[in-house]
Amino acid sequence: MEERFQRLRLARTHKGFETAAAAAEAFDWNRNTYTSNENGNAPFSYRKAKEYALAFGVRPEWLYDASGTMSATRVEGLAPIMGKVGANPEGDVLFATGDDAGDLAPIPPGGTDRAVALLVAGHSMRGLADDGALIYFEDQRSAPGLDMLGEVVVLETDTDEVLVKRLLRGSGPGLFDLESIAGPTRRDARLRWAAHITAIIPPYQARRIIIRDR
């Protein structure tokens, strides 16, 4: 696949979506934007490639510039480590590329084959998870539910950011306040999806169970 848009189409069909419209609806993407990205009329950025890659279960570097293998590694009983969280002051999830891509960890008790993990980098999440810990969640991309209010969750905003924040009620329907572990609270964010954290593995144990792809 020489062209980026062709790889995007392949990733979508590999995930089981017959049409671009079906994928856009499933992940609450703007249908016209996604269709233009997939037919080559509107080239997409690496930031957008990370979003599409997470949705379709492929590696963002493959999707963006054909680097490495297509699929994010999925082995029975193991969850892919999708990226690092807390590696910058904003607490963004930095999706794994290069040496980090392909690392795995055992699925925690109660997890399913949709389980994925994030590796904590740095100390901005102290009090929840220390540097080197693993945070697991189910990659199901559901709308935020009432049972998530007051909880620390993994979420994606409508500005393409994937974050780990405490979810609070905003000032109106469809709006949420995002409380940082350390730092200011973001007010009235709109979200594409949110997911409960299903397990946190402390650094010492995490170092013993991570399977490095090298």
C-alpha positions as semicolon CSV with decimal commas, in nm:
position;residue;x (nm);y (nm);z (nm)
1;M;0,000;0,000;0,000
2;E;0,183;0,307;-0,127
3;E;-0,070;0,575;-0,031
4;R;-0,180;0,675;0,318
5;F;-0,548;0,684;0,226
6;Q;-0,525;0,330;0,086
7;R;-0,381;0,206;0,415
8;L;-0,665;0,377;0,601
9;R;-0,920;0,198;0,384
10;L;-0,743;-0,133;0,442
11;A;-0,740;-0,074;0,819
12;R;-1,112;0,002;0,816
13;T;-1,205;-0,310;0,621
14;H;-0,966;-0,521;0,832
15;K;-1,161;-0,405;1,139
16;G;-1,483;-0,527;0,980
17;F;-1,652;-0,203;0,868
18;E;-1,793;-0,241;0,517
19;T;-1,822;0,132;0,448
20;A;-1,652;0,454;0,551
21;A;-1,988;0,582;0,673
22;A;-2,029;0,283;0,906
23;A;-1,688;0,346;1,062
24;A;-1,754;0,718;1,102
25;E;-2,085;0,648;1,275
26;A;-1,934;0,385;1,506
27;F;-1,660;0,618;1,629
28;D;-1,860;0,943;1,612
29;W;-1,634;1,097;1,348
30;N;-1,748;1,362;1,104
31;R;-1,858;1,153;0,807
32;N;-1,744;1,400;0,540
33;T;-1,403;1,447;0,701
34;Y;-1,339;1,076;0,740
35;T;-1,460;0,996;0,388
36;S;-1,232;1,265;0,246
37;N;-0,939;1,121;0,444
38;E;-1,011;0,773;0,313
39;N;-1,058;0,865;-0,053
40;G;-0,742;1,075;-0,064
41;N;-0,908;1,415;-0,110
42;A;-0,792;1,539;0,233
43;P;-0,458;1,405;0,366
44;F;-0,468;1,346;0,743
45;S;-0,212;1,437;1,008
46;Y;-0,012;1,204;1,231
47;R;-0,230;1,313;1,523
48;K;-0,535;1,196;1,331
49;A;-0,351;0,879;1,227
50;K;-0,309;0,794;1,596
51;E;-0,684;0,827;1,649
52;Y;-0,767;0,610;1,348
53;A;-0,501;0,355;1,442
54;L;-0,639;0,310;1,793
55;A;-0,990;0,265;1,654
56;F;-0,891;0,010;1,390
57;G;-0,628;-0,179;1,590
58;V;-0,330;-0,095;1,371
59;R;-0,002;0,079;1,440
60;P;-0,008;0,456;1,379
61;E;0,337;0,462;1,223
62;W;0,227;0,202;0,967
63;L;-0,089;0,394;0,890
64;Y;0,090;0,726;0,852
65;D;0,406;0,637;0,664
66;A;0,404;0,257;0,609
67;S;0,669;0,204;0,878
68;G;0,674;-0,140;1,039
69;T;0,394;-0,394;1,049
70;M;0,026;-0,314;1,010
71;S;-0,138;-0,467;1,312
72;A;-0,099;-0,377;1,675
73;T;0,017;-0,702;1,828
74;R;-0,265;-0,907;1,981
75;V;-0,179;-1,238;2,144
76;E;-0,427;-1,452;2,338
77;G;-0,413;-1,364;2,706
78;L;-0,204;-1,052;2,647
79;A;-0,296;-0,686;2,608
80;P;-0,101;-0,442;2,389
81;I;0,059;-0,145;2,564
82;M;-0,083;0,131;2,346
83;G;0,117;0,427;2,475
84;K;0,249;0,632;2,763
85;V;0,047;0,858;2,990
86;G;0,167;1,139;3,214
87;A;0,475;1,191;3,002
88;N;0,399;1,561;2,961
89;P;0,244;1,823;3,194
90;E;-0,098;1,797;3,029
91;G;-0,122;1,424;3,097
92;D;-0,176;1,336;2,731
93;V;-0,164;0,976;2,620
94;L;0,137;0,954;2,388
95;F;0,074;0,659;2,161
96;A;0,352;0,405;2,132
97;T;0,588;0,419;1,837
98;G;0,940;0,301;1,773
99;D;1,089;0,102;2,058
100;D;0,764;0,115;2,257
101;A;0,542;-0,032;1,985
102;G;0,450;-0,396;2,027
103;D;0,509;-0,432;2,403
104;L;0,254;-0,656;2,579
105;A;0,127;-0,727;2,929
106;P;-0,103;-1,000;3,068
107;I;-0,475;-0,922;3,064
108;P;-0,580;-0,849;3,424
109;P;-0,853;-1,042;3,610
110;G;-1,191;-0,950;3,469
111;G;-1,039;-0,817;3,147
112;T;-1,147;-0,923;2,798
113;D;-0,983;-0,946;2,458
114;R;-1,055;-0,572;2,424
115;A;-0,814;-0,494;2,709
116;V;-0,531;-0,249;2,642
117;A;-0,276;-0,089;2,872
118;L;-0,098;0,243;2,917
119;L;0,248;0,282;3,070
120;V;0,284;0,567;3,320
121;A;0,586;0,787;3,249
122;G;0,697;1,051;3,498
123;H;0,540;1,167;3,821
124;S;0,240;1,376;3,711
125;M;0,003;1,094;3,815
126;R;0,147;1,038;4,161
127;G;-0,134;0,942;4,396
128;L;-0,302;0,733;4,128
129;A;-0,016;0,554;3,953
130;D;0,359;0,601;3,989
131;D;0,623;0,614;3,716
132;G;0,642;0,272;3,551
133;A;0,293;0,155;3,650
134;L;0,044;0,003;3,405
135;I;-0,311;0,136;3,365
136;Y;-0,557;-0,099;3,194
137;F;-0,889;-0,018;3,027
138;E;-1,126;-0,183;2,781
139;D;-1,101;-0,031;2,432
140;Q;-1,478;-0,020;2,374
141;R;-1,522;0,354;2,291
142;S;-1,853;0,405;2,467
143;A;-2,010;0,741;2,546
144;P;-1,938;0,856;2,903
145;G;-2,194;0,717;3,148
146;L;-2,331;0,852;3,474
147;D;-2,140;0,581;3,659
148;M;-1,816;0,748;3,545
149;L;-1,883;1,080;3,717
150;G;-1,630;1,132;3,995
151;E;-1,409;0,852;3,862
152;V;-1,067;0,868;3,697
153;V;-1,117;0,739;3,343
154;V;-0,944;0,723;3,005
155;L;-1,120;0,954;2,760
156;E;-1,096;1,125;2,424
157;T;-1,201;1,487;2,370
158;D;-1,353;1,628;2,054
159;T;-1,016;1,797;1,993
160;D;-0,841;1,460;1,939
161;E;-0,676;1,439;2,283
162;V;-0,669;1,110;2,473
163;L;-0,629;1,178;2,846
164;V;-0,653;1,019;3,189
165;K;-0,868;1,253;3,402
166;R;-1,131;1,255;3,677
167;L;-1,466;1,305;3,504
168;L;-1,698;1,567;3,655
169;R;-2,029;1,711;3,545
170;G;-1,995;2,027;3,333
171;S;-2,218;2,332;3,310
172;G;-2,461;2,186;3,058
173;P;-2,573;1,876;2,865
174;G;-2,287;1,694;2,694
175;L;-2,022;1,899;2,878
176;F;-1,774;1,762;3,129
177;D;-1,509;1,905;3,359
178;L;-1,180;1,715;3,349
179;E;-0,989;1,720;3,677
180;S;-0,616;1,652;3,653
181;I;-0,428;1,439;3,904
182;A;-0,194;1,736;3,935
183;G;-0,278;2,063;3,763
184;P;-0,578;2,277;3,668
185;T;-0,923;2,144;3,586
186;R;-1,039;2,179;3,226
187;R;-1,393;2,310;3,207
188;D;-1,680;2,210;2,979
189;A;-1,503;1,964;2,748
190;R;-1,693;1,761;2,491
191;L;-1,600;1,395;2,474
192;R;-1,608;1,129;2,204
193;W;-1,575;0,837;2,445
194;A;-1,466;0,738;2,794
195;A;-1,360;0,410;2,949
196;H;-1,333;0,290;3,308
197;I;-0,988;0,199;3,434
198;T;-1,005;-0,174;3,503
199;A;-0,670;-0,228;3,678
200;I;-0,356;-0,045;3,789
201;I;-0,039;-0,249;3,830
202;P;0,235;-0,090;4,047
203;P;0,578;-0,026;3,890
204;Y;0,762;-0,313;4,059
205;Q;0,509;-0,570;3,942
206;A;0,471;-0,403;3,602
207;R;0,844;-0,439;3,533
208;R;0,813;-0,812;3,595
209;I;0,519;-0,875;3,364
210;I;0,580;-0,647;3,062
211;I;0,686;-0,847;2,755
212;R;0,918;-0,636;2,543
213;D;0,894;-0,658;2,165
214;R;1,269;-0,692;2,112
